[in-house]
Amino acid sequence: MRRIISLFSFPSAAKQLKKKNLYDKKSRLFTLTGKVWAGSFESAVFIRRNIFIFAQLNKIMKYKRILLKLSGEALMGDRQYGIDPARLAEYAEDIKLIHEQGVEIAIVIGGGNIFRGVAGASNGMDRVQGDYMGMLATVINGMALQGALEDKGMLTRLQTALKIEAIAEPYIKRRAVRHLEKNRIVIFGAGTGNPYFTTDTAAVLRGVEIHADVILKGTRVDGIYTADPEKDPDATKYDSLTFSEVISKNLNVMDSTAFTLSQENNLPIVVFDMNKKGNLLKICQGDNIGTVVQG
């Protein structure tokens, strides 16, 4: 049994497939059994009762629906602040690779490249006011990423926890899931909509709500280490950890609220280097990339 993400055939052939219940209305995918007559795994020609069907096949993905967490700082690239268009384009290309394989993608992005509420509070600003400013920064980043993805031909929706109806939909869980089922990429902005909660917490919360298979946390390092690898050359990388081990070793994966929420809902977390091209696709294919926290 193979799953097909696009079908090219005569209309009569497609019609007969539907009659034989070989078309899944929910996923909008054709599935069929048959002998591969010619071509490679990715592009094959099937013969079924003298019907020639030209089909583009997708590879089997480990995860069907993911929540990708990106930091705002990652969008800076080599700059000191703001958004690097080249880095945005690189991320869009990587996301497109898994989108083409049928993976349902939701994204939460931070706002640290523009403003951090905690930093504002440390300089005397009201913490609540600063956090709301940080939420607006995530919306700006979400709009930038949305534009980059759409430039690559992908359909997207931006949903925000704060109502900004001129530029984004309000966050509605059922609507977000429906967008994902229609193969649209959903970007969640404005965190949880509440001060004192980080975008890590927002990522796990949205991941739980939309029933994501995994949280993929893209960072500048290729996993979780015994110490900060950028400061300690002797730091060693973990391939996998349990939630209990992360707590006992006092490792900094996410803030405690986000991490506890993920643990309570048995939602795995994969920490990986988003800046290395192809890593996102390899993870979705099941390759051992980064550090997996589960169990």
Buried (B, 14 or more C-beta within 10 A) or exposed (E): EBBBBEBEBEEEBBEBBEEEEBBEEEBEBBBBEBEEEEEEEEEBBBEBEEBEBBBEBBBEBEBBBBBBBBBBBBBBBEEEEEBBEEBBEBBBBBBBBBBBBBBBBBBBBBBBBBBBBEEBBEEEBEBEEBBBBBBBBBBBBBBBBBBBBEEEEBEBBBBBBBEBEEEBBBBEEEBBBEBBEEBBBBBBBBBBBBBEBBBBBBBBBBBBBBBBBBBBBBBEBBBBBEEEBEEEEEBEEBEBBEBEBBBEEEBEBBBEBBBBBBBEEEBBBBBBBBBBEEBBBBBBBEEEBBBBBBE
